[in-house]
């Protein structure tokens, strides 16, 4: 019933002459800190693989390729502030926590591991608009999320490009490498990229953007010790087939974790979760979404 009421309300908002805009009804969320509103419980599908509350739409498709499960996570936002990050512990603490715990603490509709920057001391790192670290590593490409929640990928070297960046840097990730920029597949010397593991089969996590407020995350199962998973070139085949505009490699391996409605979706035969330092997550604009 609650979902029906929300849907009817959204329809009324777009009727001509009502004098009310969707933006006015649902203002942007505060930047930084936990998301203020819990997910709308009724907006989750029965199979636990989708969510739609009228302000946030998420759909997970599970495919099988190269011998492992592939998870395609489609995300459509209404407002840039719904694209959020969180830290396991206040910086500069290096105490990690698992993604499920962090998701619960931050009212996440869906959460994934980020770039786990706390395990090293390098990179240009921004979270929630706050600069945490300014130690560029020229073997790590830079991903910026700006005030429009658009992906801006800056390959190394990038110091002068940061200084010349036009716009607000809300998030900055230091992992990589950059895989696709403006539909152009990137080429690089694999051995010169930190944590790339490009020729190795392993679990992978990539953040992609289609268009404004429209994203795709690609996560894979696998284990490098068992020779299962995807190599970089195999992963690139999947990304090119999806025709994404931008694609950037995030922390993979045993860090790969996909949490939806409190459940771990990926690697269903392995419920264990590695503790990590940060997450990317998405939040609703609807106040008191849980009905509590």
N, C-alpha and C positions, 0 to 999 in steps of 0.2 A: 504493500500500500504506500509506504513512504517513497519508494522509487517512482510510483505512478504520480504522486503529488509533485515530486521534483520535476518530472518530465513535463507535466501540465504547466508548471510554473515557468519553465524555460520556453515553452511555446508561447505563453502570454508575453514574455519579454520581447519576442521578435515580431509580435503583431504591430502593424503600423498604428501610430497615434497613441501608443500607451505611455509615451513620455518617460520610459524607464529603459536604460541600457543594461546589457548583461554585465558590462564592466562595473556599472554602478551597483548592481545587485551583488556581485562578487568581487570585491576589491582585491588587489594583489596581496599576497602574503608577505609578512616581514622578511627581509633578507637576513639570513643568519639565524642561528638557533633552531630549535625543533619546530616542525610544522605545527601550527596551532590547533588543527582540526583532525580528528580521527577519521579513518575511511568510513564511507557509507557501507554498512554491512550487507545491505540488500543489493548493492551494486556488483558484488562478486557473482560470477556464474557458478552454477552447481558443480561444474567440473574443476573449478578453481583455476582456470586458465585465462580468464578475462575479467574485466572490470569496466563499468561505464556508469558514471553518476551524472553525466551531462556537462561536467567541467573537465573530466579526465577520462580518457579511454585507453585501455591497455588490452592487448591480445597476444597470447603466447601460442605459437605454432611449433609443434615438435616434428622434426623430419629425421631421416636417417641417411647419412652419406659417409663415404670413406670409412665405413665400419663402426661409426659411433652415432649417438644421438646429437642432433643439432637443434638448438633452441632459438627461434626467431621471436624477439620481443618487440612488438609494435606499440609505440607510445604516441598519443596525440594530446597535446596540452591546449588549454584555453589561454593561459597567462604564463609569461616567462618565469614568474616566481615559483611555479610548480616544479621546476627543475631544481633539485636541491642536493646538497651534500651534507654529510655529518662526520664528525670525528669520534673515534672510540673513546678518547680521553682528551681533555683540554691540552692543546699544544703548549709547550714542547714535550709533554708526556709521551712515552712510547709504549704505553700499556694498551694492547690490542683487545678487541672483543669480537665475537662472531657476528655475522651480518644479521642473523635473526634477532639478536638482542638489540643491536643498534636500530633495526627497523622498528621494533616495538617502542623504543625510547623516543623515536622521532615521528611517530604517527605516519609511517610510510605505507602507501598503498602497495608499492612494489619497491624492492631494494636489491641492489647488486653491489659487489665489492668494487672499490675504486682503483687507485693506482698504488696503494700500500706504501706511500712515500715515507712513512716513519721508519721503515727498515733500513734506510740509508740517509745521508745528510746532504743530498744534492738537489738540484733542480730549482725552478721558479714555481713556487707553490702558493696558490690563493684558494681560500675556502670561505664561502659566504661573504665575498667582497673584502676579506681581510688578508693582507699579504703575510704569509707565515714564514717564507724562506725565499731568499734571493741569492742562490748559488747555482747559476746555470751550468749544466753539464752538457758539453757539446756532442755527446753521443746519445742524448735523449731529445727527441722532437717534443715540441710544446703544443698542448691543446688548451685553448682559451674558450670559455663559455662567456659570452658578453651579455649585456643588459637585455637583449632580445632572445636570450637562450640559444643563440646561433653558435655553431662550432666554427672556430677560427684556428686552423692548424698552421703552425709556424715551424718548418723544418730547421734544424741546426745549420749554421750558427744563428742565434736569434737575439742576442743582446740588443743590438741597435733596433731590431724590429719591435721589441717590447717597448722601448723608449718612444718609438714613433707610432705605437698602436693608437688608433682612433676609436674611442668608445670606452665603456666601463668593463673592467675585468672582474667578473663575479666569481669565476672559478678558473683555476689553471692547474693542469695535470702534467706531470713529468714522467712519462713512461715511453710509449710509442713502440714502434715507429709509426709515422704517418703512412697510411696505406693508400688512401684515395683523397685527392684534393680537387674540388670542382670537376668531378667525374674523371679526372686523370689519374691513372694508376701510377704510383710512385715506384721508382727504381732506386736501389741503394746497395751499398756493400754490407751484407748481413753481419759480418764480423765486427763492424764498427758501430753497431747499435746495441746499447745496453739492454739486457734481459730479453732480447728479441727471440732467441731460440728458433729462428726462422726455418731452418731445414729440419727441425725435430718435430716428431709427432707429439702433441700434448693437448691439454685442455686450453681453450682460447676464449677470450672475451674482447669484443670489438664494439665501440660506440660509433654509430653512423647517423647521418642526418639526410632526410629526403628534401624537406622544405621547411618553411617557417613553422616552428612548434611541432614538427613531425619527425620522429626518430625511429631508428631500428637498432636494437642491440642483438648481436649474434654471439651465442655462447655454445661451446661444444663440450661433450664429455671426452674422457680419455685419460691416459697416464703415460708420461714419457718413459717411466721405468719399464712399462709393459709394451712399449712401442705402439700405443693406441692414441688416437686423437687426430688432429690435423696439423700438417706442416703449414708454413706461411703461404706457399703457392696454392695449396689446396683451399685454404681459407679464402684467398683472393678470388678464386673461381666462384665461390658462393656470393661474395660481395658484388662482384661485377654482374652476376646474374640478377641481383636485386636492384641494380641501377641506382645505387646510393650516390649522393653528391659528395659527401665527405665520409671518411672512415679512419678511425684511429685505434690502435692497439692498446688495450689496457692490461692490467695484471691478470695473468692466466694461471695455468698450473693448478695446484691444489687450492689456490685462493678462490677459484671460480665458485661463486655462490649466487643463486637466484632465489629470492624469498618473495612469495606472494601469499597474502592473507595468513601469514604465520607459518606457511609450509615451505619446505625446501623442494624446489621443483626439479633441479638438475641432479644428475647422478643418483637416481632413486634407489639404487642398490647400495649406496654408500651414504648413510645419513650424517656422517661426521662432517664438521665444518671447521675450517682453519680460522683462528682468530686473526683479524685484520685491523688496520688502523683507520680505515675510512670507508664510507659507502656513498654511492649515488642513489638517490631515491626520488619518488614522485608523490605529490600530496594533493588532496582535494582542496577546492576553494569553498566548499560548502560548510558553514559553521555547524558544529555539533553533529557531524556526519554520522556518528555512532548511535545517535538517538539517546545518549545517556543524559 
